[in-house]
Amino acid sequence: MKTNGFIAIVLSLILIAAVFSACEFKNPLKIPETTEESTTQTTTLPPDFDSWNKSYSDYLLTLIDGAPNLAGYGYEIEECIFDLIDLDANNVPELLISEGDKDASKVDIYNYDGYQTRYAGSAGAGGKISYVPNAGILYSFEESNGQQTHTVYTYDGQAVKQKWQGVILETPSADNEEETVTQYFITGTEEPVSSGDYTREYAANVPAETQVFGREGFELNKENALALVSETGGEGVTGEDQSSTAAYVAQAIPEGEAALAYKTVLLDKILNEATADMQFDFRNIDSDDIPELLISRGKSEYSGVEVYGFDGEKAVLLCTSGSFGKTACGDGNGIVAGSFKTEENESCVVYKIDSAKCETVWKGEIITGEDGETEYYSNDENVSAQEYEAEYNEYFSEDTVTPTAETAYPLTEETINAVLA
């Protein structure tokens, strides 16, 4: 009986072993915690979240060498910029790369998972991209052919997802082609909604304060990629040559009390006198490091421009320059030069701005009489054509920058809030 019992036990164990061998057990992967005393060997290394800069640097270098990005397409490297922004407040910045022009393009977002650089998704498609740091929110604004598109994205540390989209569409009226009909659409609806519903949805979803991506970004080149792992810990990254280029003049953004003062002026313009063609921009005209605010009454370079400065307490209107003529701004020399043209005559006024103060430094006039004779005046004195031309070229030269539609922002509340977050 004991022998039979022993045989039964053995047979039972064999049967159990056979059952276990026929089943596939998948245990969750666990990364072992290692200590100095541990001698356990493992082929799975713990994540190294301090090496994000090396991972991003290596990835950027592959892109510069012509490799496709992790989204599956190639970049026009010379048109791209990148930046490092902590979107989700985990102390590991995300890598953002523009597909093209930094002021109007799609932006790809990458993260570092402790092992490698990963593609997390994209935001925008041909408009300005802004974001809320540490909150996982991105926002894009696009405008084309009478359509405005506002899109809000969320980022959870893993992937970018579209949260909300609103569209304002202007189409010709069926009854009168000279008039337009405005319709409002929001995510989840096929039919237009009322302007009131749209406004409430917009206020509930679009962040009031954002930072614009690209304005402080870095050129995608080898020097900047390598600087991420330089001895400066990334501080060696440099953007465009910002010493004297016209592009940088247009990129200056005021901060602090100056930004608030300018924002008040711009919002007041919208309430009282804004037109569809009005634009605004900021430029370092004088040398006090506080950018001046320029408000253009039209999209072309032949529009009147109001120039505001900040006196430490409020925004001050310094001058109104140009009207159906060009306005040119100097880079750090304080010069604003504007012209006014008619069919027969041309008048020019040049202002000198210095720390929210303005004075007229030159006036020029070209007057064509009924007899067809042309006379030239400099500061009310009759001068030769050559003398006038020399004075004119001193102020309207290649060293000055004319505000144009390429660099200015449309005067809308959304843009004001995005630029002056």
BELSULNOR-V638815 format. One record per residue. N is the residue number from 0. RES is the residue in one letter. OMEGA is omega in degrees with one decimal (* if undefined). NEAR is the number of other C-alpha atoms within 12 Angstrom. Layout:
# BELSULNOR-V638815
N_RES_OMEGA_NEAR / N_RES_OMEGA_NEAR
This chain:
# BELSULNOR-V638815
0_M_178.6_7 / 1_K_-179.5_8 / 2_T_179.0_9 / 3_N_178.2_10 / 4_G_179.8_11 / 5_F_179.7_12 / 6_I_179.7_13 / 7_A_178.8_14 / 8_I_-179.8_14 / 9_V_179.6_14 / 10_L_179.0_14 / 11_S_179.7_14 / 12_L_179.3_14 / 13_I_-179.7_14 / 14_L_178.7_14 / 15_I_178.9_14 / 16_A_-180.0_13 / 17_A_179.6_12 / 18_V_-179.1_13 / 19_F_-178.1_12 / 20_S_-179.5_11 / 21_A_-178.3_10 / 22_C_178.8_10 / 23_E_-179.6_8 / 24_F_179.0_9 / 25_K_177.9_7 / 26_N_177.3_6 / 27_P_-179.4_6 / 28_L_177.3_7 / 29_K_177.9_12 / 30_I_-175.7_14 / 31_P_175.0_16 / 32_E_-177.4_16 / 33_T_174.8_14 / 34_T_180.0_10 / 35_E_-177.2_7 / 36_E_-174.4_7 / 37_S_176.7_10 / 38_T_-178.7_10 / 39_T_177.5_14 / 40_Q_178.9_12 / 41_T_178.1_13 / 42_T_178.0_9 / 43_T_-177.8_15 / 44_L_176.5_15 / 45_P_179.6_17 / 46_P_179.7_16 / 47_D_-175.5_17 / 48_F_177.2_21 / 49_D_-175.8_21 / 50_S_-178.9_23 / 51_W_-176.8_32 / 52_N_177.7_37 / 53_K_179.8_26 / 54_S_178.8_31 / 55_Y_-179.8_42 / 56_S_179.5_34 / 57_D_-178.9_24 / 58_Y_179.0_34 / 59_L_179.4_40 / 60_L_177.2_25 / 61_T_178.0_23 / 62_L_-179.9_30 / 63_I_178.1_28 / 64_D_175.0_19 / 65_G_180.0_17 / 66_A_175.7_19 / 67_P_178.6_18 / 68_N_-176.8_29 / 69_L_175.3_24 / 70_A_173.4_21 / 71_G_178.4_12 / 72_Y_-178.0_14 / 73_G_177.3_21 / 74_Y_164.5_31 / 75_E_-166.7_24 / 76_I_-175.4_30 / 77_E_-180.0_22 / 78_E_-172.4_25 / 79_C_168.0_33 / 80_I_176.4_40 / 81_F_176.7_43 / 82_D_179.6_38 / 83_L_-173.7_34 / 84_I_176.9_33 / 85_D_-175.9_29 / 86_L_-170.9_37 / 87_D_173.6_25 / 88_A_177.1_18 / 89_N_178.2_21 / 90_N_172.3_18 / 91_V_-174.5_27 / 92_P_171.5_31 / 93_E_176.2_40 / 94_L_179.2_38 / 95_L_-179.5_43 / 96_I_176.9_45 / 97_S_178.7_43 / 98_E_-179.0_35 / 99_G_-177.7_28 / 100_D_-172.8_31 / 101_K_-180.0_38 / 102_D_-179.0_36 / 103_A_178.6_32 / 104_S_172.1_30 / 105_K_178.4_33 / 106_V_176.3_44 / 107_D_-178.4_38 / 108_I_178.8_46 / 109_Y_174.4_40 / 110_N_-179.9_41 / 111_Y_-173.5_35 / 112_D_-177.9_26 / 113_G_179.8_21 / 114_Y_-174.2_20 / 115_Q_175.1_23 / 116_T_-178.0_31 / 117_R_174.8_27 / 118_Y_-176.4_27 / 119_A_-179.8_30 / 120_G_-176.1_31 / 121_S_176.8_34 / 122_A_175.7_41 / 123_G_178.5_38 / 124_A_177.6_27 / 125_G_178.0_26 / 126_G_-179.8_33 / 127_K_179.1_39 / 128_I_173.4_43 / 129_S_-174.1_46 / 130_Y_173.3_40 / 131_V_-177.5_30 / 132_P_176.8_28 / 133_N_-178.4_23 / 134_A_178.0_23 / 135_G_-179.1_32 / 136_I_173.6_38 / 137_L_-175.7_49 / 138_Y_177.7_48 / 139_S_176.7_44 / 140_F_-179.3_42 / 141_E_-179.4_33 / 142_E_-178.7_27 / 143_S_173.4_16 / 144_N_177.0_12 / 145_G_180.0_18 / 146_Q_173.0_21 / 147_Q_-179.1_29 / 148_T_177.8_33 / 149_H_-178.0_43 / 150_T_178.3_39 / 151_V_179.3_39 / 152_Y_172.7_35 / 153_T_177.4_33 / 154_Y_-175.0_32 / 155_D_-176.7_25 / 156_G_-179.4_29 / 157_Q_-173.4_22 / 158_A_175.5_26 / 159_V_179.8_31 / 160_K_177.1_24 / 161_Q_-178.7_25 / 162_K_-174.0_27 / 163_W_175.9_29 / 164_Q_176.2_32 / 165_G_-177.9_39 / 166_V_172.8_35 / 167_I_-173.4_30 / 168_L_177.1_25 / 169_E_-179.5_21 / 170_T_178.2_19 / 171_P_178.7_16 / 172_S_178.6_13 / 173_A_-178.2_10 / 174_D_-176.9_10 / 175_N_-175.7_10 / 176_E_179.8_11 / 177_E_177.7_10 / 178_E_179.5_12 / 179_T_176.5_15 / 180_V_-179.5_19 / 181_T_178.0_21 / 182_Q_-177.5_26 / 183_Y_179.0_31 / 184_F_176.9_31 / 185_I_179.7_31 / 186_T_175.5_23 / 187_G_178.5_14 / 188_T_177.7_16 / 189_E_-179.9_12 / 190_E_177.7_12 / 191_P_175.6_21 / 192_V_179.6_23 / 193_S_178.3_17 / 194_S_178.3_19 / 195_G_177.7_14 / 196_D_179.9_18 / 197_Y_-179.1_27 / 198_T_179.5_21 / 199_R_177.9_16 / 200_E_179.5_27 / 201_Y_-178.7_29 / 202_A_-177.6_19 / 203_A_-173.2_16 / 204_N_-176.9_26 / 205_V_-178.1_35 / 206_P_-178.0_31 / 207_A_-177.5_25 / 208_E_179.3_25 / 209_T_173.7_30 / 210_Q_-176.0_32 / 211_V_176.7_35 / 212_F_172.5_44 / 213_G_-173.8_37 / 214_R_176.5_32 / 215_E_-176.3_25 / 216_G_-175.0_31 / 217_F_176.8_37 / 218_E_-179.4_33 / 219_L_178.5_42 / 220_N_-174.3_30 / 221_K_-178.6_24 / 222_E_-179.5_22 / 223_N_177.6_31 / 224_A_179.8_37 / 225_L_-179.1_29 / 226_A_178.4_28 / 227_L_-178.7_34 / 228_V_178.5_25 / 229_S_-179.2_17 / 230_E_179.9_12 / 231_T_178.4_12 / 232_G_178.4_19 / 233_G_-179.1_23 / 234_E_-179.7_18 / 235_G_179.4_17 / 236_V_179.7_31 / 237_T_177.8_25 / 238_G_178.3_28 / 239_E_172.9_28 / 240_D_-170.9_14 / 241_Q_-175.2_20 / 242_S_-173.5_15 / 243_S_-174.7_20 / 244_T_178.7_22 / 245_A_-178.5_28 / 246_A_-178.7_28 / 247_Y_179.1_26 / 248_V_-177.9_38 / 249_A_-174.8_36 / 250_Q_-176.8_34 / 251_A_179.8_32 / 252_I_179.6_33 / 253_P_-179.4_29 / 254_E_173.2_21 / 255_G_-175.6_18 / 256_E_178.1_19 / 257_A_178.9_29 / 258_A_-179.7_32 / 259_L_-179.9_25 / 260_A_178.7_27 / 261_Y_179.4_41 / 262_K_178.2_37 / 263_T_178.7_24 / 264_V_-177.2_33 / 265_L_178.7_38 / 266_L_176.5_24 / 267_D_176.8_17 / 268_K_-179.6_25 / 269_I_-176.8_25 / 270_L_-168.3_14 / 271_N_-173.2_10 / 272_E_-175.7_16 / 273_A_171.7_23 / 274_T_-175.8_18 / 275_A_-175.4_17 / 276_D_-176.3_24 / 277_M_179.9_30 / 278_Q_175.6_37 / 279_F_-179.3_44 / 280_D_177.9_43 / 281_F_179.7_45 / 282_R_174.7_43 / 283_N_-176.1_43 / 284_I_178.0_45 / 285_D_-172.4_32 / 286_S_-177.0_21 / 287_D_175.9_23 / 288_D_173.4_25 / 289_I_-176.4_33 / 290_P_173.5_39 / 291_E_177.6_50 / 292_L_176.6_47 / 293_L_176.9_47 / 294_I_-178.3_46 / 295_S_-179.4_42 / 296_R_178.7_37 / 297_G_-177.5_31 / 298_K_-178.6_28 / 299_S_178.2_25 / 300_E_179.7_31 / 301_Y_-178.7_25 / 302_S_176.3_32 / 303_G_-177.6_35 / 304_V_173.0_43 / 305_E_-179.2_36 / 306_V_179.4_46 / 307_Y_172.4_43 / 308_G_179.8_39 / 309_F_-175.6_38 / 310_D_-178.9_24 / 311_G_179.8_19 / 312_E_-174.8_15 / 313_K_175.4_20 / 314_A_-176.0_31 / 315_V_175.0_27 / 316_L_-175.9_25 / 317_L_179.4_31 / 318_C_170.5_31 / 319_T_-169.2_30 / 320_S_173.8_40 / 321_G_174.2_36 / 322_S_-170.2_27 / 323_F_177.4_26 / 324_G_-175.3_30 / 325_K_169.0_36 / 326_T_-179.9_42 / 327_A_-179.0_43 / 328_C_176.3_44 / 329_G_178.6_36 / 330_D_177.0_37 / 331_G_-179.8_31 / 332_N_174.8_27 / 333_G_-173.8_36 / 334_I_168.0_41 / 335_V_-176.9_49 / 336_A_-179.1_47 / 337_G_-180.0_45 / 338_S_177.2_36 / 339_F_-175.2_29 / 340_K_165.2_25 / 341_T_-178.9_16 / 342_E_-176.4_13 / 343_E_-169.4_18 / 344_N_174.2_24 / 345_E_177.7_27 / 346_S_179.2_34 / 347_C_175.5_41 / 348_V_-179.4_37 / 349_V_-179.0_38 / 350_Y_173.8_33 / 351_K_-178.0_32 / 352_I_179.4_37 / 353_D_176.5_28 / 354_S_175.4_27 / 355_A_172.1_31 / 356_K_-174.7_26 / 357_C_174.1_27 / 358_E_178.4_20 / 359_T_-176.9_24 / 360_V_178.1_21 / 361_W_173.3_27 / 362_K_178.5_28 / 363_G_179.4_38 / 364_E_171.5_34 / 365_I_-175.8_32 / 366_I_177.3_26 / 367_T_-177.2_19 / 368_G_179.6_13 / 369_E_179.6_10 / 370_D_180.0_9 / 371_G_179.0_10 / 372_E_-178.7_13 / 373_T_178.5_20 / 374_E_-176.4_27 / 375_Y_-179.0_30 / 376_Y_175.6_29 / 377_S_-175.3_28 / 378_N_176.3_22 / 379_D_176.9_18 / 380_E_178.9_16 / 381_N_-177.8_19 / 382_V_177.0_21 / 383_S_178.4_18 / 384_A_-179.9_20 / 385_Q_179.1_15 / 386_E_178.9_19 / 387_Y_-178.6_28 / 388_E_179.3_21 / 389_A_177.9_17 / 390_E_-178.4_27 / 391_Y_-176.5_30 / 392_N_177.4_19 / 393_E_-176.7_20 / 394_Y_178.4_36 / 395_F_-175.2_28 / 396_S_178.2_22 / 397_E_179.6_15 / 398_D_177.7_22 / 399_T_-174.6_32 / 400_V_178.7_34 / 401_T_176.9_43 / 402_P_-179.3_45 / 403_T_-179.1_34 / 404_A_-177.4_24 / 405_E_-174.8_20 / 406_T_-174.9_31 / 407_A_179.0_36 / 408_Y_173.4_40 / 409_P_-177.3_36 / 410_L_176.1_35 / 411_T_-179.2_28 / 412_E_179.9_29 / 413_E_-178.7_35 / 414_T_178.9_38 / 415_I_-179.2_34 / 416_N_-179.0_30 / 417_A_-175.5_34 / 418_V_-178.9_40 / 419_L_-177.2_35 / 420_A_*_28
